[in-house]
């Protein structure tokens, strides 16, 4: 890691948790804005367009409030419950995307270091964790609602007890049920500590949001057409997401501090090595494939060489056989010629002897 990196897994006290959450957000603000624009921005755009279409959202509410202060009677209400449901659903998916992408960003930062990962790395992790976080947050939300319905106190307890759920899912890659249990275990003995940090960060982000929304809402009064309303809804929506990211980083540093305090170094080694092991396994697999391909090529080359050698031997054998055959023919021809020559000499000798018999002796 670089020297300027903030170490995520480190035990911290109350003040340090608040401080490192804000410091980390400020340090990574440019990268975080780009990541949020890329992954959360589409949800913000959809919600803003729907809010303007159904006459809902912050800008419309702000405009109506100004009209009431002016003494005007506002009788227009939104009757489209279907539109409200769609916007709520869009906001839910947007919130889950915010939690997941921030969790993934912190995980990659912890494993790879500042600036050593790209959008594609975030997408690869995000695509594997988003629906797990979605299911986990829905289940946890139902648990909290049930706690508030039964008694107020259990609801508050559960609200804090499951606050680390999305972090556990992203960092430890556990199932939803195991992640809920894991969140309870980590919060045990630190409930009031966690509650206090959420209160402080909650107050800070609420003040920032109020100031931002107020400024943009006042600016939106320069126009009242739907296009202007949509534009300001987009600005408010995305600005609110950026401010909310501060509070989303808080559970990450709480989780890292609790894990370091309770389970260092065993779990930390496992968490930091999960991605490295996966990469090593992937590298080993790729290397084995390369070696296997090389073995196949070598085997093919060996077979080809053997075939070439057999073919060469066969040609050589044929050449020898042919040469032998030619040699035999030559020998036979020479023998035949010798025989003929011998017969010719014999005949000549016999003829000479026969002539000598009839010659006169005087």
Secondary structure as UniProt FT lines:
FT   TURN            3..4
FT   HELIX           14..27
FT   HELIX           29..39
FT   HELIX           41..53
FT   TURN            54..55
FT   HELIX           58..69
FT   TURN            70..71
FT   HELIX           81..112
FT   TURN            114..115
FT   HELIX           119..150
FT   HELIX           152..161
FT   TURN            162..164
FT   HELIX           165..172
FT   HELIX           176..187
FT   TURN            188..189
FT   HELIX           191..219
FT   HELIX           220..222
FT   HELIX           226..263
FT   TURN            264..265
FT   HELIX           266..358
//
